[in-house]
Structure formats: structure tokens, C-alpha cells
């Protein structure tokens, strides 16, 4: 008897339906074909124990299982439930008239319990597109898959529930969630709030500008000055994600298996902070079976690189292309996958190896030569892609001990969102540009036109402060964002003069 059951394989951020054909014939043997990896080959032991512990068995017959398309590599243990259900139907132990209407996925424990799988959201999206009636999967992934409307999602805890559903028509409980309610939940109650930050008003202003224009930013300052504390609070002032962005973000985290149990749609922008010992592959993604890296996991959110010069130089260099293209393409001999990676880069660093260069109050100092060697670990082309450079100074005791409440993230976010809305209107006809940081040269000339006085101010500043040529466009982009925060249609000298302050590393005495 031949039975067809349907599962799914995830490549990149998209899923491909896998047809599992189970054929039972005279003889003895268990043959699994169709390029399965070792985890799938081992499944017969898990399936045999799970069926036996639920009063069923793999009969002593010749069982041939083909996973089609046969030339596509299948990996992981998520096909256990698919294979087990196919064997039960093919051997006549249960009925299965409606089994072809469902995608069935799940890893089996030896007692028949189900373990969570990766990629539930892209699998559900593909199942709906291909007209399947429902998706049966482990209960831990049910809320994640139920984001997709128009598809019945059934979360199960044990294979016995699936057997009863097909054999005895015992109904399964459908998981239904209100996507919009999930999305807006906890939006106004961020875990990290700018209200907790004492002093550092100029740095908060920088963060507000960076958030409003999507600009990359680097913070330079001695240890304990608040660089990490402030950076962690940046996602709380970014504009709320749109439903489309939330779906994109959840999809990537689903593929990587990073969606928390019983969490549906991700409604908070991701904040990723990898350690400086991270490898190239872990940062950009890849591996023999490609997985998204940290820059894709921070898509639509923030990638924070603490102590930037401590990262290996080749690791930092591989970020240059994703920062420009906002996607990562990983090529292998048989296939190519592309992961989106549109993120804000926030970096922090000490100004010297000791951390206290140019601090007159510190007994520990480094020579200018040591400092240049330290800063030289970060390449110019990478710094070229960072719009805002700002020096962070330690907070004085008076401000640390002050009882005065600082402005909350919710208040700052209102201004940021208003500025972003102006940019949405400005770039509505451009698919590649969504906010100021993404402007190309033509758009800079169009939207950052200066009057003669502003041009003279910028020229004088570049000559007197010895600013590099690469600073020119960055200053114009940042000044456009400052103008948007002030709801100004034109970029004025005031906006230019503030933007000039945010190019610390271009000045003579830093990178020369």
C-alpha cells in the first residue's frame, strides 16, 4: 500500500513542501531514501519506541520511504511525526482519508511526546499558499504558526492526539491568535527605558537623531561612561515595527529557532550584542546547512558591537557589503540563499588601550602612537559607513545622585516616529530608500540643498577641523534628519553645525 504525507523543508527564509511517500511491500527491511541527513536516518529508532509506547508498532515488512524532491537535501529531526503518521496509514493501523490535506511536522520523544521545530512560520506561510487545509505541529510552535490567517493550526503534545484525529476523528484544538492584539501588546512598556539614564543629554540627543534617520552610530568614551547602558535602550525609541516588518523579523528568528516558546508575532525590534570572539560565519550567516547570522537576526533592529577594536578585523570587514546592500547572500555549489539584514549598527569603543586617553583626571594614559595603533584596528571603509561619531564623557556625581526624572523612551519615540513619517512621505516613490540614512548621492543633492551661508559654514568647518571628504555626505544626511526632528522643510546652518559635531573620528588627532 502506498501513502503520501506532507512535510516541509526550510531554505533561507522560505519553505519548500516535501512529499513523504511510504510504500509497504512483502519482505523485511526499512529503507529511507531522498537525501536524508543522519538525524532523519536515526528517526526509525525514535519512531519505533514512540509507536510501541502508544500501543502501535512498525510491522516486520519491507517499508520504503521516499522524501521527494529526492535531489534536495533534508535535515533535522522535524520529520519524525511525518514519517510515523505515514507508516501507520500505509500499514493499515489507522485510517488516513484526509491526511493529504495537512502539513505534519514534529520531533518525537521516545514516549510519543513532541519537541519543538524550527521554521514553523515560513512553513505555515507556504502551506497556506499551496492550499493545505491545516498544519499539525508541536504545541510550543503553535502560536508562531497561527500568525498566518486562512490556515487551521493545530498544536499537539503527543502522537496519540494525531492518531485519534485521523483514526477516530477526535477533533484537535485549533490555535487562534489575534495578530494585531499580539503586535500591540507591551509596545508602550519597554524593558529598558531612557528614563533610567542620568545625565548624558547630548548622547541621548545623538541616539534620538540616529533612531529618527536610521543612522549607524559609534560611541567613544572611557569605561563606565554609559556607552552600553545607552545603546541597550536604543530599540525602545525606534518607531514601532509595521506588521510587515514584524512578520519578516519573526520569520528569520523562526528559521534560526530563536522564537520563544508560546510567543506569536515578535512585536519588539531585536537587539543583538555578539561577543567580540564571534566568527565570520556566526556574524553573517552560513555553515554547511546555512543558518542566519547575527546581522540577519538583528534585521529591522539593532546590532550592537561592544569594544569594536577587539573584534577580529576580517570579521568586521565582512560586514561592509551587508551594510550597503542590506541583505546577505550565501552561495553553495547546489544552492544560494539570501537573508535580509537591514539593521542599525551601534558600536562602542574606548579611545585607547587603557581607555583613558585625553582624560586629565586619570593616572593611566596611552601615548598618541599607541592610541593610533589601537584605532587603526577599525578600518576606514567600515567607519565610512557610520554616520555619527560621538565622544562620551563620564557622568559627574551630582547628576548620578540627582532625583530628577529623565525623559522616558515613550516621549522620545513620539518625536522619532513623527520624523520617520516625514521620511515615509519623502521616499514614497523609491523602493530602495525608506529613511534618510539610505539616501543615495542624487537624493542627497535633492533633499539636502543648502543656501550660500550654510555652504560656507560647511566649507569652513571641513577646512578648520580637517574633516575628511567622506564626512561630507554623512553630515548632509544627519543634518536632514535633524531638520526632520525640527519639522523643518529645509536644511539650515543650525542643522549643519549640529551635524558637524557628530564626526569625532574624522578630526585631526583621532584618525588624522
N, C-alpha and C positions, 0 to 999 in steps of 0.2 A: 504494500500500500504506500502511495506517495502523498506526502502532506507538505504544504508550503506555509511557512510562518515568516513574519516580517520583523526585522530589527533595523538598526541604523548605525552608520559609522560617521564619525566627525573628522573632517579635514579642514584645517584652518578654522574659520568661524562658521562653516556651513556643514550640513549633514547630508549624507547620501543613504538612501534606503537600501538595505541588504535583504535579499530573499534567501531564507534558510530552507532548503529542500531536504526533507527527511524521507529516505526510501528504506522500507523493511522487506527483506527477502529471505529465502531459505538459506541456511548455513549459519556460521558463527563468526562474529567479528564486529568491530566498531571502527569505522573509517571516517575521518573528518578531513575534508578537502576544501580548497578555495582560499589558499594563503592565510591560514590562521596562525597567530603567534603562539608562543609557549603557554601563555595564560589561558588561551582558548583550548589548546590541546589538553591541558590538565583538567578542563571542565568536566570530563566524564567521571572523574572521581568525586567531585563535589555534587554532581547531578545524581549519581548512584546513591550516595549517602543521604541526600536530601529526599529523594523519592522513597527510599527504604524507610526512613524515619517518619514518612507520611503515608505508609501502607501501600505504596506503589513500587515499581521496580523497572530496571532496564532489562527486558527479556533476553534470553540467550539466543538471539537471531542475528542475521547479518544486517547491520544498520549502516547505511551510507548517508552521510550528511554533507551537502554541498552548500557553501556560502557564496552566493552569486551577487555581483560580478566576480568571477573566480580569479581575475588578474589583479584585483585590488587588495592590498594588504589589510587584514583585520587585526585589531589588537585589543587587549584588555579583557576583563572578566565580566563585562556587562552583558554578554550574550548567554550567560548561564540559563536564565529564565526562558529565553527564546528557544534554545536547544531543548531544554527539558519539556516545555509545552509541546514542541513539535514531535518529540519521541513518544509522549503519552498519546497524542492523537493518532500518529502513524501506526502505533502498535495496538490501537483499538481499546486502550484502557479508559479513555474519556472521549466524550463527543466533542466535535470541534467544527460545527457547521459555520459558525460566524468568526472563526479565528483569523481569517484573511482580512477582516475589517479593522484590525488593531495592529499597532506597533507595540511589541512586547520587549521590554529591556529590564535587566536587573542581575546583580551578582548574588549567587546563592551561598548561604551558610550551610553547614552540614545538617542542621536541624530543619532546613527549609525556609529559614528567615531570609530577608532580603537586605543587602547592603547598598548604600547609595552609589550612583553612577556619575560620570562626568558628561557634560554637554546636553543636559536634559532640555534646555531652552531651544538651541538650534534644531534638535531632533523634533521637538513639538512643532516648530515653525514649518519644517519640511513635511511633516505628517499632515498638517492642515493643507498645505499647498497641493499635496498629492491625493487629497480626498479621502484619507483614512477617517473612520468614524471615531476612533478613540486611541488613547495612549495609556498602556498599563506599565507602571514603573514603581520603584520603591517609594514608600510614603515620604521619606526625607526629601525627595526631589519634587514632590507633587506640586507644591506652591510655585516653585520655579517654572514648571511646565505649564501650569494653569494660567500664567500670564497671557498665553495665546488663546484668544477667543475663537469660537467656532470649532473647537476640538474638545471632546469629552476626555478629561484626565482622571485616571483612577490610581490613587496611591494605595499600595498593598504592603502588608507586613510579612506575609508568609505565602509560599507557593500553594498552600491548601486553599487560600481565598481565590486564587486564579483557577484552580481545578474546579472548585464549586461553581464559579461563574460560568465556565464553559460547559461543564458536565451536567450540572443541576440547575443552571440558570438562576443561581442565587445572586441578586444584584450587588454590585460593588458601589461603595460610596464615592460619588463624584466630588472632586475638589474644585470649588468655585471661589475665585477671589475677585474683589473689586479693584481693578488695576489702578484706577485713579485714586481711590482711598489709600491704597498701599503707597502710591507715589508721594502723596502729600503728607503722609504720616511722619511726624518728628522733624518736619522741614524747618520749623522755627525754634528748635531746641537743640542747637549743635553741642556736641560733646566738648569741643574746645572753643572757647569764646574769647574775643579780643577784650572783653570787659575784665578779664583776669590779668591783663598785661599792664604793669605800672610804668609810666613814663614812655619813652621811645616814640614820641608823637611823629617825628619825621619818618621813622621806619614804618609806622602804621600807614602814613600817607603814601609811602612808596608801595606798600602792599596793596593799597586801595587802587592806585594807578595801574599796577601790574594786573590786578584782577579785572579792572574795567576794560583794559585793552588786550588781555591775553598775553602780556609780555613776559618773556623769561627774565629772571632776576637773580643776581648774585649778591650775597651779604658778606662783607669782610669786616671782621672785628675780633677782639681778644676773647679767650674762653670766658664763659659765664655772662656774656653781654646780652643774651636773649635771642640769639640767631635761630636756634632750633625751636624754642618756645613760640616765637612769632610765626615761623614757617608752618608749624603744625596747625595754626589757626587760619591759614590762607583759604582752605576749602570752605570754611564757614562764611566767607564773604563773597565767594564766587556766585554768579547767578544760578538759580535752581536749574537743574537739568531739564530739558524738554523730554517728553515721553519717548521721542525717537532716540535721544542720547542715552536715556536710562535703559532702553532695550538693547542698544549697541553695547553699553558697558556691561550689563548683566550677561549678555551673550558671551563676551570674552572671558569673564570670570567663571561662567558655567563650563566652558571648554577646558579651563585650567583646573576645574574642581574647587574653586575658591568661594563659591556662593555658600553662605552659612546655611546650616540645616534649617528647614522650615522658613526660609526667607524667600519672599517672592521677588518683586522688582527692586533693584538697588535704587534707592532714592537719594543717596548722598554721593557726592563726587569722590572718587577714590583718591587716597593719599598713600603713595608708595615711597618707602625710605630704605632702599637696599644698603647693605653694609659695603664698605669700600673694598672688601676682598672678593666682590662679585666677579664672575667670569663674563666674557663677551656673550656667550650663548644665553646665560641666565638673564642678561640685561636686554638683549634684542630679541631673544627667542630662537628656537631651533632645536637641535637634537636629532637622533636617528628617526624618531617619530616626532615631528615638530610640535612644540608647545609654545604658547605666547610667553614672551619675556616680561620683565618689569615695565618696560616702556609701553607695552600694549596693555598691561594690567592697569596702568595709570591713564589710559585713554579717557578723554573728557574730564580729567582731573589733574593732579599734581604729582610730579616726580621730584622728590627731594634728595639731593646728593649732599650729605653732610661731610665736611672735611674734603672738599673737591680734590686738592692736590694729592691726597692719599690714594685715590683710585688709580689703577694701572692706566698708563697713557693710552694703550691700544683699546682699552675698554671705553674710554671717553671718546676716542676717535670714531668708533663705530656708531656713535650717536649722531654724528654730523648729518648724515643722509636722512635718517628719520625725522630730525628736527626741521629739515627743509620740506620733505615730501609728505610728512605726517602719515606715513604708513611704512611697514616693514615687509619686504618680500624675501621669503626663504626658498631657495631653489635646491631641489634634489634631482637625481638622474631621472626618476619616474614621474615626479610631480612638483608643482610650485604652489606654495600657499602664501597668502597675503594677510597680514594682521594690521588693523588700523592702529595708529599711535599718535593721535593728536592730543598732546599734553602740554602743560606749562612746566618748564624746567625751573626749579628753585634750587640754587646751590649756596653753600656757605663755606667759608674758609677762614683760617687765621691769616693775618697779614705776613707772618714769618714762622719759621720752625718753632721758636719759643712761644709765639702767639702774642707777644707784647711789643712788636716793632712800633716806633713812634709814640710809645706811651711813657711820658716823663715820670710818672709815678711808679713805674715798675723797675725793680733792680735787674730783671732778666731782659737782656736785649740781644738782638742779632745785628750783624753788620749789614750794610746795604747789599754787599755781594751775596751773602747768604740768603737774603730776602729775595733777590732777583732770581737766584737759582731755584728757590722754593716756588716762586710764582711761575717760573719757566716750565714747571711740570704740567701746567694747563696751557694748551696750545692756543695761539691767536685765532685760528679759524673757528674754534669752539666758542671762545669769548665773543667772536664776531656775531654769533647767533644769540647772544644775551643782550637784551635791550637796556636793562637797568643795572648799574653797579652802585652799591651804596655802602658807606662805611658805618659800622655800628659801634657806638661807644657804650661803656658800662653805665648802668643806671645809678645815679647818686642815692645815698641813703635817704635823703629827705623824700624823694619820690617813692622809693621802695616801701617806706613806712607810712606813706600817706593813706588816709582812709577814703580819699576821694574816688568815686566810682568812675572807671573809664567808659568810653563809648562802647556799646555792645556790637557784636558781629551783625545782628539783625538790622541795626540802624545803618551801618556801613554798607551792607549788602543792598539796601534800598537805593543808595546813590550809584553803586556799581551797576545794578540792574537797569537803572534809568539810562546810564551811559551806553550800556550794551544795546539797549533798544534803539538808540540813535544810530548805532553801527549796523544793526539789522536792516534798517531802512536804507542807509547809505549803500550797503553792499547787496541789496536785494537782487540785483541783476547779475551778480558774479557768483558762480558756483564754488570757485576755489577760495574765495575770501569771505570770512564770517565776522572777523573783528580786526581792529587796527594792526595788530602785530603781524597779520598775514598779508598786509598790503605789498604789492609789487611796486617797482620804480614808477611806472606810469600812474598808478593810483596815488602814490606819494605826491607826485607833481600836481595831480588834480585836486586832492583834498587837503593838502598842506601848503597851499600857496601863501607866500609871505609878502608883506608890504616892504618898502625900502628900508624902513627903520629896523624891522625885525631881521632882515637880511644882513644889515650892517652889524647888528648885535651878535648874530651867529658867527659872522666872519671874524669879528674882533675876539670873540671867545675862543674860537678854534685856533687863532694865531697866538693869543696870550697864554692860554692854558695848554698849548701844544697838543691839542686833540687830534687824533688820527683821522684819516679820511673815512675809515669805516664807521666812525661815530656820527657822521653827517645824517645819513638816512635814519639811523636809530633815534637821534634827537628829534627829528621831524615826526616820526611815528609816535614817540612818547608825548610830544607836545600836542599832537592831535587828540590823544586820549585825555590829557589834562584839560584841553578845551572842551571835550565832550562832558567831562565831570562838571565843568562850569556852565554847561549848556550853551556854549559859545559856537556860533557858526563858523567863525574864522579863527585861525591861529594867530595870536598876538605876541608881542615881545615878552609879556609876563609869562606866558606859557613856555616860550622858548627858553627864557632864563631859568625857569624851574627845571626843565628837562636837561639843561646843560649840567646841572649839579649832579645828575644821576649817571655820570660817566667816569667814576673814580679811577678805574683801571686804565683809562686812556691817557691820563695825565702824566706828564714828565715826573719821574720819581717813583712811579709804580711800574708800568711795563715799558716806560721810555718812549 
